[in-house]
Amino acid sequence: MKLTKHNYHTPENTLISNSKVKLYMQSKEMYKKRYIDHEPQEINRPLKIGKMVDWAFETGDVASIYDEFPVKTKKTVLKKDCKGNPHLLAIYEQEALMIEQEKRMDQSIFVTEDEQMTALAMSKKILGSELYKWYKKPGMRRYFQKVVHDDRACGMLDVLVVDDKNKICYIDDLKTSTPADMTSDKAWFWKCYKFSYFTQMAIYKHFVQEKYPDYKVICRHMVIGSAEPYEIKLYTFEDKEIQSILKDDYEAFMSWVEEIEKETEFVDEIPTWDDAYELKKPGNGIM
């Protein structure tokens, strides 16, 4: 099977990704429900908005969000109000037809009006900036929603830019975030730690470096706030300690891959009091 962005999030993809490991660590039973039994999952608001922003960034067309991620038709006219009014009756019939058609469509493409408006505002902020023009520079190859994998693990990069002249690969991951997580580089560090963004980037870097062994691989986050004024912040992963984290996280990720491959029962263990953690006041200025 050829893995692409079109079948990456389908049951066809049996390779293990960062998101799969995250869920397995949280709950083996939830992992089984989602990735083995393939029970339907509702896409939450941040993911929907992130998908729309990714789409606009890839296509360079903010308005296309309206067509790719539509809002469901709402009834504006009731049948009882159409008596003797051909104009209202035509509107009623058109809305009824559209509602029936939408019932037969893939429900995952639909978003709320608020989600759509938020994604449009965020996308306009990015695409209208000097930052976006960097991706249009001549002489560089650009890949959007780039799938990378081997026979065990996989990942899908938001953007991979290859500068052959200078032998540099840029892995740029677009993140939408609450403003509270963007107040400082320290705040974003802990967001990356908590949500396994370091592990995610480590996987990306591993595969890109394998593909381009003679190139320098630069990892970056482009973060945009999910509320007005939709602030944009940029982070690089060049610090030596961060690079060490990426290395360690990739090794840890592959250990989890090995465990998942061997797992057969997928049952969560209920702890006893012998397993209890001793709660202590954190140090190092965390509080």
N, C-alpha and C positions, 0 to 999 in steps of 0.2 A: 504494500500500500504506500502510495506517495502522500506524505503528510503536507498539507497546505493550510493556509489561513481559513479556507472554506470548510475543511473537515477537522480542524484542530480541536474545536469544542464539541465534538460529536463522539458517540460511542465507538466510532472507528479508531479513534486515537487511544491506544492502550499503553502508550509510553507514559512515563511518570514525570510530572512537572512540579514546579515549586508549589503551586496552589494545591496539588494533590497531596504532597507531603504535609503541608500545613494542616489540611483537614484530617489526615491520618493521625497526626500528632494530637489533634484536638479530640478526635473520636474515631476509633476504628469502625464503629457501627455506622456513623454518618458517612464515612468513606465508602463503605460497602453499598449503602443506599444510593449514593450519587454516582459512583464510578464503576460499580459492578452490577447492581440491579438497575441502574439508570433511571431512578425515580425522577420525575419532573421537578425542577427547581425554579423558584421565582427569582427573577433578577432584581436586585435591590436598586434604589435610587442612585447611589454613587456610581455603580457599575453602568447603569443606563447612560448617565451623563458622560462618564468616561468614554463609552463606546461612541457616542455622538461627537465628542471633541476629537477623538482619534480619527474618525471618519472625515471630519472637516479638514484636519491637518493633512491627511493623506491625499484628499482630492483637491484641496485648495479652494473648495466651493462650500461656503457656509450655508447657502440657500438650499443645497441638496439635502440637508438634514430634514427638511419638511417632507420630502418624498421617501427617504430611506427609513425615517423613524416617525411615522405619522401619529397623530392624535386621533383616537376613536371618535367617530361621528356621534354627536349628541342630538337628541330629539329637541327641536325648537318649536315644533307645531304638533298639537294633539289632533287626532282624527275628528273628535267632536267639534273642534273649532273650524273645520273645513267646510261645513255645510253651506252651500250657496256661494262659496268663494273658490273659484277655479285656481287662483294663484296660490292660495294656502294649500290646496289639495295637491298641487304639483310639487310644492316643497315637501309636504308630508311623504308623498310617494317616493321622491328622490332620496330622502333621508332613510326611509324604511329599506329601500333597495341597497343603499350603501352599508347600512347596519348588518343586513343579511350577508352581504359579500364579505364584510370584515370578520364575521363569525367563522368563515371557512379559511381565513388566512392564518399564517403563523402568528400566534398571539405575542410571541417574544419581541416582535418588531415595534409594538405599540408603546408609546410613552404618554405621560400626562402632559398637559399644556405647560405646567410649571417646569417640569423636567426639560421639555423642549426649549422653552424660553431661556432657561439658565444655560443650557448647552450652547445656544445661539450666541448669547452674550459673551460667554467665555471664549468661544471660537473666534468671534469678531475681534476680541482683544488680542489674541495670538496672531491671527492671520493679517491683522492690520499693523503689525509692529515691524520694526527693523530686524528683530530677532528672526522672524519667519523668512525674511529675505536671504538670510545666511544659507538656508536650505536650497535656495535657487541659484547659488553660485555655480558658474560653469566649471567643468573639469572634475566634478565629483559625482560618483554614482550614489543614488539614493534608493533604499529599499524600505517600503512601509509594510508593517505587519509581517516581518520576516521570520519565518519558521526555521528553527535550528534544532537538530536532533541527531542522536545516534540510535543504536538498536535497543537502548534502555531508557533514556531520558530525553526531555524536550523542553523547548521554550519558544515564545513568540515575542520578538523584539518590536517595539513600537516603531522605531526608526533606526536604520543602520546606514551611516554615510561613510563611503569609502573614498579616501583621497589618495589616489594612486601616485600622484606626483610626489607627495611628501611621505608616503607610506604610513598613513594613519587611518585607523578605523574609529569612528565615533558611534558609540552605542548610546542613543538618547531615549530615555524612558519618560513618557508623559504621565504626570500624576495630577489628579484633581484632589484637593484637600480642603479640610476645614481651615479657616484662617488661624485658629488656635495652634495648629501644628506647624505654622510657618512663621512664628514670631521670632525665631532665632535659629542659627545652625544647630544649636544643641537640641532644640525642640524637634527639628527635622531628623537629627540623628536617632533620637529615641523612637520616632515614628517608623523609621527604616528598620530599627531593631525589633520593634513590637510586631510589625506587619511582614517581616521576613523580606523586606526589600533588598537587604544586603545579599541574602541567599539568591534571590531572583537575579540580581545583577551578576553575581558570581557565575551562575549557570550561563548567562548570556556571554560573558567574557570568555569562559572556557571554550565554548563552541566557535566564537568568532576568532579567537586566537589560534585554534586548530585549523580553521579555514585560511587564515592569513598569518602564518607563523613568522614572517619577516616584518610585519607591520606593528606599530605601536597601537595598542587598544586603549582608547580613552572612554571612560564610563561617566555618564552625566544624567542628572534628573532635571527635567523642566516641570516645575510645579506651579499650578494655577489655582488660586483660591476659588472655592465653590460659592462664595457670596460676594456681593459688591464690596469693594471696587474691582473684584476679580484680579487681585494682585498676582504678579508672576515673579517667581524666584527660581534661580538657577544654582545647581550644586554640582560640583565635580567630585570624583572619587580618587583623586591623585595622591592624597596623603598616604604615607607609608603604613600607618596604623590601619587605615581603612583598607588598603590593599591586603594587609595581613588578615583582616576580618574576612574579606572576599575569599581568600585562599582557604582559610579554616572552614568557612561556611560551605564551600563547594565539597570539601571532603566530608563534612557532616551530612550534607544532602545526599551524597552517594551512599553513605551508610544507611540512611533511611530508605533509599531506593532498594538496597539489598534486603532490608527487613520486610518491606512491602512485598517484594517478589516472593519471599518465603512464607508470608502470612497466609493462613488457610481458614482461620476461624472468624476473624474480625469481630471479636467480642471485647467490649470495654470492661476492664477490671474495676470492681468497686473497692475503694481503699478501706483498710481497717485503721484503728487508732494507732497501731504500730507504724503506720505509714504517714502519720501526721507530720506536717512541717512546723517547726518552731518559729513563730513570728517574731521578727526582730526589727528594731528601728534601722532603716537604711542609712548608710553613711555616704561620704564623698559628695556631699552637697546635692543629693538627688532631690531632697524635699525642699 
